Amino acid sequence: MKIFNQVREFFWPLLEKEEIKPRSRLEKNDINVDNRHLEETLKYAIENYKSEEERRKNIESKSSLFISIISVVTAIILGVTTVLIKVNDFNFILLILIFILFLLSVYMSRTIWFALKTLERKAYFSISINDFLISEKEDDYFKRLIVEISNKINQNSIVINEKVDNMTMAQEYFKRAIIVVSIYSLIILIYFASKTRLSYALHIENILKLFNAVSLSSWNIFLMYLFIMISLILSIRALRKK
């Protein structure tokens, strides 16, 4: 049974949802921070809220990127397959290509499905100016703000974690779609290579002779090291920018 689940997971991953237990709401009496640190605690709560908001935006932007990439890939694959069907008689190779295209369509549809679920509008609690316009004593004011912001973070975390789950599933199906595209491209390459009827052994032999005839001069070595140094410098600069 375990082997079956592993095979199924390889071809058709499923989202294993856990029961979401709602967190209990905080009250002012739950804030046991020393009064001297209340303002600092409030700043930390606001930073935590901003961090969760940034996480949500990153997830949704990745989802939009998936949808745009898949749209382009689908258009290219459909165009290639249409040309193949028009210029060739129907045969076993075309049947395999169409089956792979069907499999690719399924994986891409699942990817788009989960990507769209990531972009679904859900109940999301945001901080507004009204949250700060309250009449309380100084210490109670900070405590109430901390409580309100913390409760919103806890409520939003359920929505964000659900988006993360859907994004994870979109990535899993996208990985499988990439593998299928690679297989599809390889079969097309082999198919058209078989149609050319060229003497591949002769061409490979000529290429090997060409490589053996090449001699590396000092200038060749110098240029090679120069390109390596330039690539290393550019890589280091890119890492520093990150």
N, C-alpha and C positions, 0 to 999 in steps of 0.2 A: 504493500500500500504506500509505503514511504517512497519507493522508487517511482510509482505512478504519479505521486504528487510532485516529485522533482521534475519528471518529464513534462507534466502538465504545466508546471511553473515556468519551465524553460520556453515552451511555445506559447503559453497563455497565462501570464501572471495575473493574479487576482489580488484585490485590495482587501487585506484582512483588517476589518474594522473592529476596534475595541469599544466597549461600552463607555460612553462619555459620561463621567460623573460631574455634575455641575458643582463648582466650588461655592462654598458658603460665603455670603457677603460679609465684608468687613464692617465693623462699627467703630465709632470713635473710641469706645472703651477698649478696643483691641489694640490700639496704638500705645505701646508701652515705652516709646522712645523718650529719652530725657528732653525736657523742654528746650534745652540749649541746642539740641540737634534737630529740632523739628523742621527748620527752614532748609537745612542740608538734606534731610530726608525727602522733603517735597521736591527739591531739585533732582534728586535721584529718581523719584517716581516719574517726573516729567521726562527725564532722559530715557527711562525704561519704556515709556509710552512711545516716544519718538523712534526708539530702536525697533519696536514691534511694528510701527507704521512703515518704517523703511523695509523691514522684512516682507511685509505684505506687498509693497510696491515692487520689490525685486521679483517676487514669485509671479506676479501678474505680468510683468514685463517679459519674463522668460516664456510665459505661456503665449503671449502675443507673438514672440519670435518663432516659437514652434509652429504656430498656425501659418505664418508667412512663408517659412522654409518649406513646409509640407505642400503648400499650394504650388510653389515653383516646381518642386520635385515631381509632383503628380502631373502637372502640365507637360513636363519633359518626357516622362515615362509614357504617358498616353500618346503623345505625338510620335515617339519612336515605334510604339506598338502598332499604331495606325498605319504608318509607312510600311512596316514589315508585312502586315496583312494584305496591303494593296499590291505590293510588288512580288509577293511570293505565293506559291500554291500552298494550300493548307496541308501541313505535315505534322509529324510527331514533335519536332523541335518547336514549332509554333504553338502546339498544344501545351508544351511545358512552359513556354514563355507566358502564355495567357494564364495558366494556373499560378505561376509566380506573381504575375500582375494582380491576380485576384487576392492572393495572400498579402501582397503589399498594400492593396487597397484596404483590406481588413485591418492591418496593423496601423495604417495611417488614419483610418476612421476612428479607431480606438484612441490614438494619440490626440486627434482633434477633439474627440468627445471629452476626454479628461482635461484637455487644455481649456475647453469652453466651460467646463464645470469649475475650473479654477477662477475663471473670470465672472462667474455668476455673482449677482449682487446678493449679499446676505446682511442680516442685522449687524451693523457695525456701530460702535459707540465712539464718538469723537469728543475731543475737548473743545469747548467753546468759551467765549469771553464770559458767558453767563455763569459758568462754573466758578469764576473768581469774584463775581459780584454778589457776595453774600455778607450778611451782617453777623459777625461772630467776634468774640474776644480774640486777641492775638494768638494765643496758644490753640484755642478751639478752632480758629480760622485755618491754621496750618493742618491740624488733625483732620478737619472735615475735607479739605482739599486732597490730602493724602488718601483718605478713605475713598473719595469719589473717583480719583484717578486710578487707584489700585483695583477697584471693582470693575472699571471699564477695561483695564488691561486684562483682567481675568476673563471677562466676558468675550473680549476680542480674541483672546488666545485660542478659544474653541474654534472660531471661524478661521483663523490663520492656520491652525494645525490641520484643519480639513482641507484648506487650499494646498498645504504642503503635501498631504497624502495624494491629492489628485495630480499635483505636479510630478510627484514621484512616479505615479503610474504612467503619466504621459511620457516621461523619460524612458521608462522600461519598454514601452511599446515602440518608441522612437528608435531605441537601440536595435530592436528586432527588425524594424523597417530598414535601417541602414544595412544590416546583414543581408536582407532580402535584395536590396538594391545592388549590393556587391555581387551576389550570385547571379542576378539578372544581367548585369553588365558583363560578367565573365562568360555567360552562355552566349550572349550576343557576339562577343569578341570571337569566341571559338566558332560560332556559326558562320560569321562572315569570313573568318580566316580559312575555313574549309571550302568556301565558295571561290576563293581567289586562285586555288590550285597552283600555288607557287612552290618552288623547291626550297623549303625552309632550311634544310640541312646545308644547302649551298650558301644561303644567305648568312647563316650563323657562322659558317666556316670563314666567309669573307670578312665578317665583323671581327672575328678573333684574329685574323691575319692583320687587320687594320690596327687593332690594339697592340699587337706584338711589334708592329712597325713603328709605333710612336716612341720617340726618345725624349726624355725629360731634360731639357736644358736648365742651366742655372736660372734663367729668366722665368721659365715655367714654375720652378720651385719657389722662386721669390714671389711671383704673383699668387701662387696657391697659399703661401703663408700670409700674404697681405690680405687676401679675402677672408682667411680664418680669423685674423686679428680684427678686421672690421666687423665681422659677424659677432665676435665675442664682445666687442665694445658696445655694439648696438643692443645686444642681449642684456648686458649689465645696465645700460641706461634705461631699458624698458622695465627691468626689475626694480630699479630705484624709483621710477615713476609710480609703480604700483604700491 
